[in-house]
């Protein structure tokens, strides 16, 4: 009965919390730990789990832990790549996918929806498929 209430609590936390993939991995990881601990607590002492099964469970536990750590590092790597891309856009000419908004990028922010460029005019453009980015036109003097 303990495992059922623990699983329900974890699912409720996941549903009310962030909807990102990291929270789902953490919820699955915590659920796995709760089920493993409950199984070990409730096993029959006169007939314990077979050594082969226990080793397989520990290997599964280790694999889940390593996958969780790998996912966290990949998320961090993607964030850094997004920041690098964002910094290279400042000062560039950008045109929205529909062609309605165009201007020079003053700043870029990285959020859950991706990159959002703020133009010198104050307009914003979400960087998605179809957005055009080019070098800003150079200002040349007309009198020589």
Secondary structure as UniProt FT lines:
FT   HELIX           2..16
FT   HELIX           21..41
FT   HELIX           45..47
FT   HELIX           51..89
FT   TURN            90..91
FT   STRAND          93..95
FT   TURN            97..98
FT   STRAND          102..111
FT   TURN            112..113
FT   STRAND          114..119
FT   TURN            120..121
FT   STRAND          124..126
FT   TURN            129..130
FT   STRAND          132..134
//
